[in-house]
């Protein structure tokens, strides 16, 4: 198996692990009898951990100039903790293991994306041709887990997570490390990047659009169950959402244009608004499931454009850390807001007002992205 295929296999396996954690942890917690506020508390606390863990591991990767060794450490710890998490039912124990999962598993996302992007650049291949297999892994595992826990019970998640974790570690061993820059790492270059006005406004935009996405990620499964849907229907929803990303990532070489990233983000914000606005009025869980096909025009387009834009404005020697900052906003800071405030909002007002709220926030993200595109887009195209 050549290097490209090994990296694609790793993407498949890692995003399969993410599917088991991100998509089905809320379902698992809901099945343990926890209310939405406690589910939000557990996941939100994990988001707080992410604020510290993702920058920590990203900077360690940049400082040591290795991605692979850090990933092996994080994968090994995540495999053990994931097994213990899905074998637990006590609120306190679930809280502790979830915090540890956010400390070890979630920092793997920006490191994997950094490995994907840098390797694609170094070998002259499309980033999407690699990342597509992550979408396939997420989609296939979402469907498989939904049916597995429907027929074998929720406790089967523990063994399933451990099995895929072990295989992921073995594949990761076979990967060469990512190419590293020869430029020296300085705190002044990072400070310059983070103090740049364009960078700040870009990160604010990411936050505005990410919060609705993360609220949907956290409470979609719970909402489907409240509408009368079964676990296999939750799995189907995530299968359609992740599966719809596959072609988008595969064709990213065709639609992802340098200098057009902010306009592309605005395009995705339009469909975020439509998706969540329609979700607010749904009463049939099957309809809500099929609305996840809007993922085709939302997350993969938004996130691919955001990564490419970030890589054009971040200093080369801080790329892994810059990628971590992006993931930190998406999975950490926005995740905290989504879990704490989203959990309270859902329990206090219900699913319909929640989805109306996040559709409104997506509309604000659309307007803000258009403003930034008008300010910075033309200058980037000229430069």
C-alpha positions in Angstrom: 0.0 0.0 0.0 1.6 3.3 -1.1 1.7 6.4 1.2 -1.3 8.1 -0.3 -3.5 5.1 0.3 -2.2 4.6 3.8 -3.1 8.3 4.6 -6.6 7.8 3.0 -7.1 4.7 5.1 -6.1 6.5 8.3 -8.6 9.3 7.5 -11.3 6.7 7.1 -10.5 5.1 10.5 -10.0 8.4 12.4 -13.2 9.9 11.2 -15.0 6.7 12.0 -13.8 7.2 15.6 -15.0 10.8 15.5 -18.4 9.5 14.3 -18.7 7.2 17.3 -17.7 10.1 19.6 -19.3 13.2 18.2 -22.5 11.7 16.7 -23.3 9.1 19.3 -22.1 10.4 22.6 -25.2 12.6 23.0 -27.4 9.6 22.1 -25.5 7.5 24.6 -25.9 10.1 27.4 -29.6 10.5 26.5 -30.1 6.8 26.8 -28.6 6.9 30.3 -31.5 9.1 31.3 -29.6 12.4 31.4 -31.5 15.6 30.7 -30.4 18.0 27.9 -28.8 20.4 30.5 -26.5 17.6 31.8 -25.7 16.4 28.3 -24.8 20.0 27.5 -22.8 20.2 30.7 -20.7 17.1 29.9 -20.1 18.1 26.2 -19.5 21.7 27.1 -17.0 20.9 29.7 -15.2 18.8 27.1 -15.2 21.9 24.9 -13.4 23.8 27.7 -10.8 21.1 27.8 -10.4 21.5 24.0 -9.5 25.2 24.4 -6.3 24.1 26.3 -5.6 20.7 24.7 -5.7 21.6 21.0 -3.3 24.6 21.2 -1.1 22.6 23.5 -0.7 19.6 21.2 -0.6 21.9 18.1 2.3 23.9 19.6 4.1 20.7 20.7 3.8 19.4 17.1 5.2 22.6 15.7 8.0 22.8 18.3 9.1 19.2 17.9 8.5 19.3 14.1 6.6 16.0 14.1 2.9 15.3 13.6 3.1 11.5 13.5 4.5 10.8 16.9 2.1 13.1 18.6 -0.8 11.5 16.8 0.3 8.0 17.9 0.4 9.1 21.5 -3.1 10.7 21.3 -4.6 7.7 19.4 -3.3 5.2 22.0 -4.8 7.2 24.9 -8.0 7.8 23.1 -8.6 4.1 22.3 -8.3 3.2 26.0 -10.4 6.1 27.3 -13.1 5.6 24.6 -13.6 2.0 25.6 -14.0 3.0 29.3 -16.3 5.9 28.4 -18.8 3.7 26.6 -18.7 1.1 29.4 -19.7 3.7 32.0 -23.1 4.9 33.2 -22.3 7.2 36.2 -22.7 10.9 35.6 -19.4 11.8 37.3 -17.5 9.0 35.5 -19.0 10.0 32.1 -18.0 13.6 32.8 -14.4 12.6 33.6 -13.9 10.3 30.6 -15.5 12.8 28.2 -13.1 15.4 29.4 -10.2 13.0 28.8 -11.5 12.2 25.3 -11.6 15.9 24.5 -8.1 16.2 25.7 -6.7 13.3 23.6 -9.1 12.6 20.7 -10.1 16.1 19.6 -6.6 17.5 19.1 -6.1 14.8 16.5 -8.5 16.5 14.1 -6.3 19.6 13.4 -3.2 17.5 13.3 -4.8 15.1 10.8 -6.0 18.0 8.7 -2.5 19.6 8.8 -1.0 16.2 7.8 -3.5 16.0 4.9 -3.0 19.5 3.7 0.8 19.6 4.0 1.2 16.2 2.3 -1.2 17.2 -0.5 0.9 20.3 -1.1 4.2 18.5 -1.0 3.1 15.7 -3.4 1.0 17.8 -5.7 -2.3 16.0 -5.1 -5.7 17.3 -4.2 -6.4 17.8 -0.5 -9.9 16.7 -1.2 -8.8 13.4 -2.7 -7.4 12.5 0.8 -10.0 14.1 3.0 -12.8 12.4 1.0 -12.0 9.2 2.8 -12.6 10.8 6.1 -16.1 11.7 5.0 -16.6 8.1 3.8 -15.4 6.8 7.2 -17.7 9.1 9.1 -20.7 8.2 6.9 -20.1 4.4 6.9 -19.5 4.3 10.7 -22.5 6.5 11.5 -24.8 4.0 9.6 -23.1 1.0 11.1 -23.2 2.2 14.7 -26.9 3.1 14.4 -27.8 -0.4 13.4 -25.3 -2.0 15.8 -26.6 -0.3 18.9 -30.2 -0.9 17.6 -29.6 -4.7 17.7 -26.7 -5.3 20.1 -27.4 -2.5 22.5 -25.4 0.7 23.5 -22.7 -1.2 25.3 -21.5 -2.5 22.0 -20.1 1.0 21.4 -17.2 0.2 23.8 -15.8 -2.8 21.9 -16.4 -1.1 18.5 -14.5 2.0 19.5 -11.6 0.0 20.9 -11.4 -2.2 17.8 -11.2 0.8 15.4 -8.8 2.6 17.8 -6.3 -0.3 17.7 -6.5 -0.5 13.9 -6.0 3.3 13.6 -2.8 3.1 15.8 -1.4 0.3 13.5 -2.1 2.3 10.4 -0.6 5.5 11.9 2.7 3.6 12.6 3.0 3.1 8.8 2.7 6.8 8.0 5.7 8.9 7.3 5.8 12.2 9.1 4.5 15.4 7.6 7.0 17.7 5.8 8.2 20.5 8.1 9.2 24.0 7.3 12.8 25.1 7.5 11.8 28.5 8.9 12.5 29.0 12.6 9.5 29.1 15.0 9.2 32.4 16.9 6.5 33.7 19.3 6.7 37.1 17.5 5.4 35.5 14.2 2.5 33.9 16.1 1.7 37.2 17.9 1.8 39.0 14.5 -0.6 36.5 13.0 -3.1 36.6 15.9 -3.0 40.4 16.2 -3.7 40.9 12.5 -7.0 42.6 12.0 -7.9 40.3 9.0 -7.1 37.3 11.1 -9.3 38.5 14.0 -12.3 39.2 11.8 -11.9 35.8 10.0 -11.9 34.0 13.3 -15.0 35.9 14.5 -16.7 34.7 11.2 -15.7 31.1 11.9 -17.2 31.4 15.4 -20.5 32.8 14.2 -21.0 30.1 11.6 -19.6 27.3 13.7 -22.0 27.7 16.7 -25.1 26.7 14.8 -23.3 23.7 13.2 -22.1 22.5 16.6 -25.5 22.9 18.2 -26.9 20.7 15.4 -24.1 18.2 15.9 -24.8 18.0 19.7 -28.6 17.9 19.7 -29.6 16.3 16.3 -29.6 12.8 17.7 -31.5 13.9 20.8 -34.0 15.8 18.7 -34.6 12.8 16.4 -35.3 10.6 19.5 -37.7 13.2 20.9 -39.6 13.2 17.6 -40.0 9.4 18.0 -37.0 8.3 15.9 -34.9 5.2 16.8 -31.1 4.9 17.1 -30.8 3.4 13.6 -32.6 6.5 12.3 -30.0 8.7 14.0 -27.3 6.6 12.3 -29.0 7.2 9.0 -29.1 10.9 9.6 -25.4 11.0 10.2 -24.8 8.7 7.2 -26.6 11.0 4.9 -24.9 14.1 6.3 -21.4 12.7 6.1 -22.0 10.8 2.9 -23.1 14.0 1.2 -19.6 15.4 1.9 -17.8 12.8 -0.1 -18.3 14.2 -3.6 -17.8 17.7 -2.4 -14.4 16.9 -0.9 -13.4 14.8 -4.0 -14.2 17.7 -6.3 -12.6 20.4 -4.2 -9.8 20.8 -6.8 -12.5 22.0 -9.2 -14.5 24.4 -7.0 -12.1 25.6 -4.3 -10.4 28.7 -5.8 -7.7 30.8 -4.2 -8.9 34.3 -3.5 -12.6 33.2 -3.5 -12.6 31.6 0.0 -14.8 34.2 1.7 -17.4 34.2 -1.1 -17.4 30.4 -0.8 -18.0 30.6 2.9 -20.9 33.0 2.3 -22.4 30.4 -0.1 -22.2 27.8 2.6 -23.9 30.2 5.1 -26.9 30.5 2.8 -27.5 26.7 3.0 -26.8 26.6 6.7 -29.7 29.1 7.1 -32.0 27.1 4.9 -31.1 23.8 6.5 -31.7 25.0 10.1 -34.8 27.1 9.3 -36.5 24.1 7.7 -35.5 21.9 10.6 -37.4 24.1 13.0 -40.7 23.2 11.4 -40.2 19.5 11.1 -42.5 17.1 13.1 -41.6 13.9 11.4 -38.2 12.5 12.3 -37.8 11.0 8.8 -38.0 14.4 7.3 -35.4 15.8 9.7 -33.1 12.9 8.7 -33.4 13.8 5.0 -32.7 17.4 5.7 -29.2 16.4 6.6 -28.5 16.1 2.9 -28.0 19.9 3.0 -24.7 19.0 4.6 -23.5 18.8 0.9 -23.5 22.6 0.7 -22.6 23.5 4.3 -19.8 21.9 6.4 -17.4 20.5 3.7 -17.6 23.7 1.6 -17.3 26.0 4.7 -14.4 24.0 6.3 -12.4 23.5 3.2 -12.5 27.2 2.3 -11.7 28.1 5.8 -8.6 25.9 5.9 -7.3 27.2 2.6 -7.9 30.8 3.6 -6.1 30.2 6.9 -3.1 28.6 5.2 -2.8 31.7 3.0 -2.6 34.1 5.9 -0.8 32.1 8.6 3.0 32.1 8.8 4.4 28.9 7.3 6.1 27.8 10.5 2.9 28.1 12.5 0.6 26.2 10.2 -0.1 23.3 12.6 -0.9 25.8 15.3 -3.0 27.9 12.9 -4.9 24.8 12.0 -5.4 24.2 15.7 -6.7 27.7 16.3 -9.3 27.0 13.6 -10.3 23.6 15.1 -10.3 25.2 18.5 -12.9 27.7 17.5 -15.0 25.0 15.7 -14.8 22.2 18.3 -13.8 24.1 21.4 -15.1 27.6 21.9 -18.2 27.2 19.7 -18.7 23.8 21.2 -18.9 25.3 24.7 -21.6 27.8 23.6 -23.4 25.1 21.7 -23.4 22.7 24.6 -24.1 25.0 27.6 -26.4 27.5 26.1 -27.8 25.1 23.5 -28.6 22.5 26.2 -30.3 25.1 28.4 -32.2 26.6 25.4 -33.3 23.2 24.2 -34.6 22.1 27.6 -36.3 25.4 28.3 -37.9 26.1 24.9 -37.7 22.9 22.8 -36.3 22.0 19.4 -38.3 24.4 17.2 -37.1 27.6 18.9 -33.6 26.2 19.1 -33.4 25.7 15.3 -35.0 29.1 14.6 -32.3 30.6 16.8 -29.4 28.9 15.0 -30.9 29.7 11.6 -30.9 33.3 12.5 -27.3 33.1 13.6 -26.4 31.5 10.3 -28.1 34.4 8.5 -25.9 36.8 10.5 -22.9 34.7 9.4 -24.0 35.1 5.8 -24.1 38.9 6.1 -20.8 39.1 7.9 -19.0 36.8 5.4 -20.3 39.0 2.5 -18.9 42.1 4.3 -15.5 40.5 4.8 -15.5 39.3 1.2 -16.1 42.8 0.0 -13.2 44.1 2.2 -10.6 41.4 1.8 -11.7 39.3 -1.2 -10.7 41.8 -3.9 -7.4 42.6 -2.3 -6.5 38.9 -2.1 -7.4 38.4 -5.7 -5.2 41.2 -6.8 -2.2 40.2 -4.7 
